[in-house]
């Protein structure tokens, strides 16, 4: 997760992405050892993001569970801007 956190921080510093909402899919929630959304938020230091809204959506790409919900959340977030 360290590398992912660094990459995300680098991306979010781009001028073109300033203020753009962030949706993170916490995949593999069908597995017993999957990180919880709270642990993902902590590992990515999302609580430090002050210039944008963000959401972590628990999901399973294998079953499709949570994918639609995440996209709906993102659409609502964009529509509010």
Jmol script that loads the backbone (N, CA, C; Angstrom):
load data "model"
ATOM      1  N   UNK A   1       0.810  -1.206   0.000  1.00  0.00           N
ATOM      2  CA  UNK A   1       0.000   0.000   0.000  1.00  0.00           C
ATOM      3  C   UNK A   1       0.850   1.265   0.000  1.00  0.00           C
ATOM      4  N   UNK A   2       2.104   1.163   0.430  1.00  0.00           N
ATOM      5  CA  UNK A   2       2.964   2.350   0.456  1.00  0.00           C
ATOM      6  C   UNK A   2       3.147   2.925  -0.940  1.00  0.00           C
ATOM      7  N   UNK A   3       3.424   2.048  -1.892  1.00  0.00           N
ATOM      8  CA  UNK A   3       3.625   2.508  -3.271  1.00  0.00           C
ATOM      9  C   UNK A   3       2.337   3.117  -3.823  1.00  0.00           C
ATOM     10  N   UNK A   4       1.227   2.509  -3.513  1.00  0.00           N
ATOM     11  CA  UNK A   4      -0.067   3.027  -3.968  1.00  0.00           C
ATOM     12  C   UNK A   4      -0.337   4.409  -3.384  1.00  0.00           C
ATOM     13  N   UNK A   5      -0.021   4.585  -2.133  1.00  0.00           N
ATOM     14  CA  UNK A   5      -0.219   5.876  -1.482  1.00  0.00           C
ATOM     15  C   UNK A   5       0.620   6.966  -2.140  1.00  0.00           C
ATOM     16  N   UNK A   6       1.866   6.644  -2.444  1.00  0.00           N
ATOM     17  CA  UNK A   6       2.755   7.608  -3.103  1.00  0.00           C
ATOM     18  C   UNK A   6       2.220   7.954  -4.493  1.00  0.00           C
ATOM     19  N   UNK A   7       1.803   6.948  -5.244  1.00  0.00           N
ATOM     20  CA  UNK A   7       1.273   7.189  -6.593  1.00  0.00           C
ATOM     21  C   UNK A   7       0.007   8.041  -6.548  1.00  0.00           C
ATOM     22  N   UNK A   8      -0.871   7.744  -5.600  1.00  0.00           N
ATOM     23  CA  UNK A   8      -2.098   8.525  -5.474  1.00  0.00           C
ATOM     24  C   UNK A   8      -1.777   9.976  -5.132  1.00  0.00           C
ATOM     25  N   UNK A   9      -0.878  10.185  -4.198  1.00  0.00           N
ATOM     26  CA  UNK A   9      -0.483  11.549  -3.818  1.00  0.00           C
ATOM     27  C   UNK A   9       0.096  12.304  -5.005  1.00  0.00           C
ATOM     28  N   UNK A  10       0.922  11.640  -5.778  1.00  0.00           N
ATOM     29  CA  UNK A  10       1.519  12.265  -6.961  1.00  0.00           C
ATOM     30  C   UNK A  10       0.438  12.648  -7.964  1.00  0.00           C
ATOM     31  N   UNK A  11      -0.493  11.747  -8.204  1.00  0.00           N
ATOM     32  CA  UNK A  11      -1.591  12.032  -9.131  1.00  0.00           C
ATOM     33  C   UNK A  11      -2.428  13.219  -8.678  1.00  0.00           C
ATOM     34  N   UNK A  12      -2.751  13.247  -7.397  1.00  0.00           N
ATOM     35  CA  UNK A  12      -3.636  14.288  -6.886  1.00  0.00           C
ATOM     36  C   UNK A  12      -2.973  15.659  -6.818  1.00  0.00           C
ATOM     37  N   UNK A  13      -1.672  15.712  -6.987  1.00  0.00           N
ATOM     38  CA  UNK A  13      -0.973  16.993  -7.036  1.00  0.00           C
ATOM     39  C   UNK A  13      -1.039  17.627  -8.424  1.00  0.00           C
ATOM     40  N   UNK A  14      -1.495  16.875  -9.415  1.00  0.00           N
ATOM     41  CA  UNK A  14      -1.612  17.400 -10.775  1.00  0.00           C
ATOM     42  C   UNK A  14      -2.630  18.532 -10.809  1.00  0.00           C
ATOM     43  N   UNK A  15      -2.266  19.616 -11.432  1.00  0.00           N
ATOM     44  CA  UNK A  15      -3.137  20.785 -11.533  1.00  0.00           C
ATOM     45  C   UNK A  15      -4.473  20.434 -12.197  1.00  0.00           C
ATOM     46  N   UNK A  16      -4.437  19.578 -13.207  1.00  0.00           N
ATOM     47  CA  UNK A  16      -5.648  19.212 -13.943  1.00  0.00           C
ATOM     48  C   UNK A  16      -6.635  18.408 -13.103  1.00  0.00           C
ATOM     49  N   UNK A  17      -6.165  17.833 -12.016  1.00  0.00           N
ATOM     50  CA  UNK A  17      -7.032  17.032 -11.159  1.00  0.00           C
ATOM     51  C   UNK A  17      -7.431  17.749  -9.878  1.00  0.00           C
ATOM     52  N   UNK A  18      -7.114  19.022  -9.800  1.00  0.00           N
ATOM     53  CA  UNK A  18      -7.415  19.801  -8.592  1.00  0.00           C
ATOM     54  C   UNK A  18      -8.921  19.797  -8.309  1.00  0.00           C
ATOM     55  N   UNK A  19      -9.274  19.366  -7.115  1.00  0.00           N
ATOM     56  CA  UNK A  19     -10.665  19.375  -6.701  1.00  0.00           C
ATOM     57  C   UNK A  19     -11.519  18.228  -7.227  1.00  0.00           C
ATOM     58  N   UNK A  20     -10.958  17.363  -8.046  1.00  0.00           N
ATOM     59  CA  UNK A  20     -11.720  16.253  -8.622  1.00  0.00           C
ATOM     60  C   UNK A  20     -12.001  15.216  -7.527  1.00  0.00           C
ATOM     61  N   UNK A  21     -13.247  14.762  -7.419  1.00  0.00           N
ATOM     62  CA  UNK A  21     -13.569  13.760  -6.399  1.00  0.00           C
ATOM     63  C   UNK A  21     -12.794  12.455  -6.638  1.00  0.00           C
ATOM     64  N   UNK A  22     -12.563  11.731  -5.561  1.00  0.00           N
ATOM     65  CA  UNK A  22     -11.815  10.480  -5.641  1.00  0.00           C
ATOM     66  C   UNK A  22     -12.714   9.327  -5.193  1.00  0.00           C
ATOM     67  N   UNK A  23     -12.779   8.295  -6.022  1.00  0.00           N
ATOM     68  CA  UNK A  23     -13.472   7.066  -5.677  1.00  0.00           C
ATOM     69  C   UNK A  23     -12.440   5.950  -5.656  1.00  0.00           C
ATOM     70  N   UNK A  24     -12.368   5.265  -4.533  1.00  0.00           N
ATOM     71  CA  UNK A  24     -11.448   4.143  -4.408  1.00  0.00           C
ATOM     72  C   UNK A  24     -12.278   2.896  -4.135  1.00  0.00           C
ATOM     73  N   UNK A  25     -12.066   1.888  -4.964  1.00  0.00           N
ATOM     74  CA  UNK A  25     -12.722   0.612  -4.752  1.00  0.00           C
ATOM     75  C   UNK A  25     -11.836  -0.253  -3.861  1.00  0.00           C
ATOM     76  N   UNK A  26     -12.360  -0.634  -2.706  1.00  0.00           N
ATOM     77  CA  UNK A  26     -11.663  -1.564  -1.812  1.00  0.00           C
ATOM     78  C   UNK A  26     -12.069  -2.967  -2.261  1.00  0.00           C
ATOM     79  N   UNK A  27     -11.323  -3.477  -3.213  1.00  0.00           N
ATOM     80  CA  UNK A  27     -11.644  -4.735  -3.869  1.00  0.00           C
ATOM     81  C   UNK A  27     -11.353  -5.932  -2.969  1.00  0.00           C
ATOM     82  N   UNK A  28     -11.811  -7.070  -3.408  1.00  0.00           N
ATOM     83  CA  UNK A  28     -11.573  -8.374  -2.764  1.00  0.00           C
ATOM     84  C   UNK A  28     -12.235  -8.478  -1.393  1.00  0.00           C
ATOM     85  N   UNK A  29     -13.321  -7.753  -1.209  1.00  0.00           N
ATOM     86  CA  UNK A  29     -14.025  -7.816   0.064  1.00  0.00           C
ATOM     87  C   UNK A  29     -14.674  -9.178   0.295  1.00  0.00           C
ATOM     88  N   UNK A  30     -14.672 -10.028  -0.734  1.00  0.00           N
ATOM     89  CA  UNK A  30     -15.178 -11.389  -0.578  1.00  0.00           C
ATOM     90  C   UNK A  30     -14.155 -12.300   0.102  1.00  0.00           C
ATOM     91  N   UNK A  31     -12.929 -11.801   0.315  1.00  0.00           N
ATOM     92  CA  UNK A  31     -11.881 -12.578   0.967  1.00  0.00           C
ATOM     93  C   UNK A  31     -11.801 -12.232   2.450  1.00  0.00           C
ATOM     94  N   UNK A  32     -11.511 -13.214   3.254  1.00  0.00           N
ATOM     95  CA  UNK A  32     -11.456 -13.044   4.705  1.00  0.00           C
ATOM     96  C   UNK A  32     -10.390 -12.042   5.126  1.00  0.00           C
ATOM     97  N   UNK A  33      -9.252 -12.030   4.436  1.00  0.00           N
ATOM     98  CA  UNK A  33      -8.133 -11.179   4.847  1.00  0.00           C
ATOM     99  C   UNK A  33      -8.094  -9.828   4.124  1.00  0.00           C
ATOM    100  N   UNK A  34      -9.190  -9.433   3.503  1.00  0.00           N
ATOM    101  CA  UNK A  34      -9.228  -8.147   2.795  1.00  0.00           C
ATOM    102  C   UNK A  34      -9.139  -6.990   3.792  1.00  0.00           C
ATOM    103  N   UNK A  35      -8.455  -5.926   3.380  1.00  0.00           N
ATOM    104  CA  UNK A  35      -8.418  -4.715   4.209  1.00  0.00           C
ATOM    105  C   UNK A  35      -9.806  -4.090   4.248  1.00  0.00           C
ATOM    106  N   UNK A  36     -10.190  -3.615   5.405  1.00  0.00           N
ATOM    107  CA  UNK A  36     -11.469  -2.913   5.514  1.00  0.00           C
ATOM    108  C   UNK A  36     -11.325  -1.542   4.846  1.00  0.00           C
ATOM    109  N   UNK A  37     -12.438  -0.930   4.454  1.00  0.00           N
ATOM    110  CA  UNK A  37     -12.358   0.419   3.894  1.00  0.00           C
ATOM    111  C   UNK A  37     -11.652   1.409   4.824  1.00  0.00           C
ATOM    112  N   UNK A  38     -11.862   1.280   6.135  1.00  0.00           N
ATOM    113  CA  UNK A  38     -11.182   2.170   7.082  1.00  0.00           C
ATOM    114  C   UNK A  38      -9.669   1.984   7.042  1.00  0.00           C
ATOM    115  N   UNK A  39      -9.229   0.749   6.920  1.00  0.00           N
ATOM    116  CA  UNK A  39      -7.786   0.469   6.839  1.00  0.00           C
ATOM    117  C   UNK A  39      -7.205   0.996   5.531  1.00  0.00           C
ATOM    118  N   UNK A  40      -7.969   0.901   4.452  1.00  0.00           N
ATOM    119  CA  UNK A  40      -7.522   1.442   3.169  1.00  0.00           C
ATOM    120  C   UNK A  40      -7.380   2.955   3.269  1.00  0.00           C
ATOM    121  N   UNK A  41      -8.375   3.611   3.857  1.00  0.00           N
ATOM    122  CA  UNK A  41      -8.331   5.069   4.035  1.00  0.00           C
ATOM    123  C   UNK A  41      -7.113   5.471   4.847  1.00  0.00           C
ATOM    124  N   UNK A  42      -6.838   4.724   5.895  1.00  0.00           N
ATOM    125  CA  UNK A  42      -5.681   5.010   6.738  1.00  0.00           C
ATOM    126  C   UNK A  42      -4.373   4.816   5.967  1.00  0.00           C
ATOM    127  N   UNK A  43      -4.277   3.712   5.234  1.00  0.00           N
ATOM    128  CA  UNK A  43      -3.050   3.412   4.482  1.00  0.00           C
ATOM    129  C   UNK A  43      -2.783   4.439   3.393  1.00  0.00           C
ATOM    130  N   UNK A  44      -3.841   4.989   2.814  1.00  0.00           N
ATOM    131  CA  UNK A  44      -3.686   5.979   1.745  1.00  0.00           C
ATOM    132  C   UNK A  44      -3.700   7.415   2.269  1.00  0.00           C
ATOM    133  N   UNK A  45      -3.823   7.572   3.583  1.00  0.00           N
ATOM    134  CA  UNK A  45      -3.848   8.893   4.223  1.00  0.00           C
ATOM    135  C   UNK A  45      -4.921   9.799   3.612  1.00  0.00           C
ATOM    136  N   UNK A  46      -6.077   9.232   3.364  1.00  0.00           N
ATOM    137  CA  UNK A  46      -7.153  10.008   2.744  1.00  0.00           C
ATOM    138  C   UNK A  46      -7.679  11.114   3.643  1.00  0.00           C
ATOM    139  N   UNK A  47      -7.501  10.966   4.934  1.00  0.00           N
ATOM    140  CA  UNK A  47      -7.966  12.010   5.838  1.00  0.00           C
ATOM    141  C   UNK A  47      -7.188  13.312   5.673  1.00  0.00           C
ATOM    142  N   UNK A  48      -6.087  13.272   4.947  1.00  0.00           N
ATOM    143  CA  UNK A  48      -5.310  14.492   4.696  1.00  0.00           C
ATOM    144  C   UNK A  48      -5.808  15.261   3.479  1.00  0.00           C
ATOM    145  N   UNK A  49      -6.714  14.657   2.716  1.00  0.00           N
ATOM    146  CA  UNK A  49      -7.240  15.334   1.520  1.00  0.00           C
ATOM    147  C   UNK A  49      -8.251  16.387   1.947  1.00  0.00           C
ATOM    148  N   UNK A  50      -7.911  17.632   1.742  1.00  0.00           N
ATOM    149  CA  UNK A  50      -8.782  18.733   2.163  1.00  0.00           C
ATOM    150  C   UNK A  50      -9.442  19.456   0.987  1.00  0.00           C
ATOM    151  N   UNK A  51      -8.935  19.232  -0.218  1.00  0.00           N
ATOM    152  CA  UNK A  51      -9.412  19.997  -1.373  1.00  0.00           C
ATOM    153  C   UNK A  51     -10.379  19.216  -2.256  1.00  0.00           C
ATOM    154  N   UNK A  52     -10.864  18.079  -1.768  1.00  0.00           N
ATOM    155  CA  UNK A  52     -11.756  17.270  -2.586  1.00  0.00           C
ATOM    156  C   UNK A  52     -12.516  16.282  -1.711  1.00  0.00           C
ATOM    157  N   UNK A  53     -13.625  15.794  -2.245  1.00  0.00           N
ATOM    158  CA  UNK A  53     -14.350  14.733  -1.561  1.00  0.00           C
ATOM    159  C   UNK A  53     -13.783  13.392  -2.002  1.00  0.00           C
ATOM    160  N   UNK A  54     -13.905  12.409  -1.143  1.00  0.00           N
ATOM    161  CA  UNK A  54     -13.453  11.071  -1.488  1.00  0.00           C
ATOM    162  C   UNK A  54     -14.384  10.051  -0.869  1.00  0.00           C
ATOM    163  N   UNK A  55     -14.391   8.879  -1.478  1.00  0.00           N
ATOM    164  CA  UNK A  55     -15.246   7.794  -1.005  1.00  0.00           C
ATOM    165  C   UNK A  55     -14.537   6.476  -1.261  1.00  0.00           C
ATOM    166  N   UNK A  56     -14.599   5.593  -0.286  1.00  0.00           N
ATOM    167  CA  UNK A  56     -14.085   4.237  -0.472  1.00  0.00           C
ATOM    168  C   UNK A  56     -15.281   3.311  -0.542  1.00  0.00           C
ATOM    169  N   UNK A  57     -15.341   2.569  -1.627  1.00  0.00           N
ATOM    170  CA  UNK A  57     -16.448   1.639  -1.825  1.00  0.00           C
ATOM    171  C   UNK A  57     -15.957   0.203  -1.688  1.00  0.00           C
ATOM    172  N   UNK A  58     -16.425  -0.502  -0.666  1.00  0.00           N
ATOM    173  CA  UNK A  58     -16.074  -1.912  -0.579  1.00  0.00           C
ATOM    174  C   UNK A  58     -16.707  -2.657  -1.757  1.00  0.00           C
ATOM    175  N   UNK A  59     -15.964  -3.571  -2.344  1.00  0.00           N
ATOM    176  CA  UNK A  59     -16.498  -4.279  -3.502  1.00  0.00           C
ATOM    177  C   UNK A  59     -15.802  -5.617  -3.702  1.00  0.00           C
ATOM    178  N   UNK A  60     -16.361  -6.358  -4.618  1.00  0.00           N
ATOM    179  CA  UNK A  60     -15.742  -7.586  -5.110  1.00  0.00           C
ATOM    180  C   UNK A  60     -15.874  -7.565  -6.623  1.00  0.00           C
ATOM    181  N   UNK A  61     -14.774  -7.411  -7.316  1.00  0.00           N
ATOM    182  CA  UNK A  61     -14.814  -7.424  -8.778  1.00  0.00           C
ATOM    183  C   UNK A  61     -15.241  -8.802  -9.282  1.00  0.00           C
ATOM    184  N   UNK A  62     -14.940  -9.805  -8.506  1.00  0.00           N
ATOM    185  CA  UNK A  62     -15.295 -11.182  -8.880  1.00  0.00           C
ATOM    186  C   UNK A  62     -16.805 -11.367  -8.946  1.00  0.00           C
ATOM    187  N   UNK A  63     -17.519 -10.836  -7.952  1.00  0.00           N
ATOM    188  CA  UNK A  63     -18.975 -10.991  -7.911  1.00  0.00           C
ATOM    189  C   UNK A  63     -19.718  -9.773  -8.454  1.00  0.00           C
ATOM    190  N   UNK A  64     -19.016  -8.653  -8.549  1.00  0.00           N
ATOM    191  CA  UNK A  64     -19.636  -7.414  -9.000  1.00  0.00           C
ATOM    192  C   UNK A  64     -20.275  -6.612  -7.873  1.00  0.00           C
ATOM    193  N   UNK A  65     -20.296  -7.190  -6.684  1.00  0.00           N
ATOM    194  CA  UNK A  65     -20.917  -6.518  -5.549  1.00  0.00           C
ATOM    195  C   UNK A  65     -20.192  -5.209  -5.219  1.00  0.00           C
ATOM    196  N   UNK A  66     -20.949  -4.132  -5.098  1.00  0.00           N
ATOM    197  CA  UNK A  66     -20.411  -2.838  -4.715  1.00  0.00           C
ATOM    198  C   UNK A  66     -19.956  -1.956  -5.873  1.00  0.00           C
ATOM    199  N   UNK A  67     -19.767  -2.517  -7.047  1.00  0.00           N
ATOM    200  CA  UNK A  67     -19.273  -1.718  -8.179  1.00  0.00           C
ATOM    201  C   UNK A  67     -20.287  -0.664  -8.604  1.00  0.00           C
ATOM    202  N   UNK A  68     -21.525  -1.070  -8.763  1.00  0.00           N
ATOM    203  CA  UNK A  68     -22.574  -0.130  -9.170  1.00  0.00           C
ATOM    204  C   UNK A  68     -22.769   0.955  -8.107  1.00  0.00           C
ATOM    205  N   UNK A  69     -22.753   0.552  -6.849  1.00  0.00           N
ATOM    206  CA  UNK A  69     -22.921   1.517  -5.750  1.00  0.00           C
ATOM    207  C   UNK A  69     -21.822   2.573  -5.764  1.00  0.00           C
ATOM    208  N   UNK A  70     -20.595   2.144  -6.016  1.00  0.00           N
ATOM    209  CA  UNK A  70     -19.478   3.086  -6.078  1.00  0.00           C
ATOM    210  C   UNK A  70     -19.638   4.092  -7.203  1.00  0.00           C
ATOM    211  N   UNK A  71     -20.042   3.604  -8.355  1.00  0.00           N
ATOM    212  CA  UNK A  71     -20.228   4.506  -9.493  1.00  0.00           C
ATOM    213  C   UNK A  71     -21.384   5.471  -9.243  1.00  0.00           C
ATOM    214  N   UNK A  72     -22.443   4.992  -8.614  1.00  0.00           N
ATOM    215  CA  UNK A  72     -23.558   5.886  -8.264  1.00  0.00           C
ATOM    216  C   UNK A  72     -23.104   6.987  -7.320  1.00  0.00           C
ATOM    217  N   UNK A  73     -22.302   6.629  -6.344  1.00  0.00           N
ATOM    218  CA  UNK A  73     -21.785   7.610  -5.379  1.00  0.00           C
ATOM    219  C   UNK A  73     -20.948   8.671  -6.107  1.00  0.00           C
ATOM    220  N   UNK A  74     -20.119   8.234  -7.036  1.00  0.00           N
ATOM    221  CA  UNK A  74     -19.283   9.165  -7.790  1.00  0.00           C
ATOM    222  C   UNK A  74     -20.133  10.102  -8.644  1.00  0.00           C
ATOM    223  N   UNK A  75     -21.130   9.567  -9.308  1.00  0.00           N
ATOM    224  CA  UNK A  75     -22.013  10.394 -10.143  1.00  0.00           C
ATOM    225  C   UNK A  75     -22.723  11.447  -9.285  1.00  0.00           C
ATOM    226  N   UNK A  76     -23.217  11.048  -8.122  1.00  0.00           N
ATOM    227  CA  UNK A  76     -23.886  12.005  -7.220  1.00  0.00           C
ATOM    228  C   UNK A  76     -22.914  13.093  -6.765  1.00  0.00           C
ATOM    229  N   UNK A  77     -21.697  12.691  -6.480  1.00  0.00           N
ATOM    230  CA  UNK A  77     -20.678  13.646  -6.021  1.00  0.00           C
ATOM    231  C   UNK A  77     -20.367  14.665  -7.123  1.00  0.00           C
ATOM    232  N   UNK A  78     -20.244  14.190  -8.333  1.00  0.00           N
ATOM    233  CA  UNK A  78     -19.952  15.077  -9.471  1.00  0.00           C
ATOM    234  C   UNK A  78     -21.137  16.004  -9.737  1.00  0.00           C
ATOM    235  N   UNK A  79     -22.343  15.472  -9.629  1.00  0.00           N
ATOM    236  CA  UNK A  79     -23.545  16.266  -9.894  1.00  0.00           C
ATOM    237  C   UNK A  79     -23.707  17.396  -8.885  1.00  0.00           C
ATOM    238  N   UNK A  80     -23.188  17.229  -7.682  1.00  0.00           N
ATOM    239  CA  UNK A  80     -23.306  18.258  -6.647  1.00  0.00           C
ATOM    240  C   UNK A  80     -22.381  19.428  -6.903  1.00  0.00           C
ATOM    241  N   UNK A  81     -21.403  19.282  -7.742  1.00  0.00           N
ATOM    242  CA  UNK A  81     -20.441  20.361  -7.996  1.00  0.00           C
ATOM    243  C   UNK A  81     -20.976  21.379  -8.914  1.00  0.00           C
TER     244      UNK A  81
END
end "model"
wireframe off; spacefill off
backbone 0.3
color backbone group
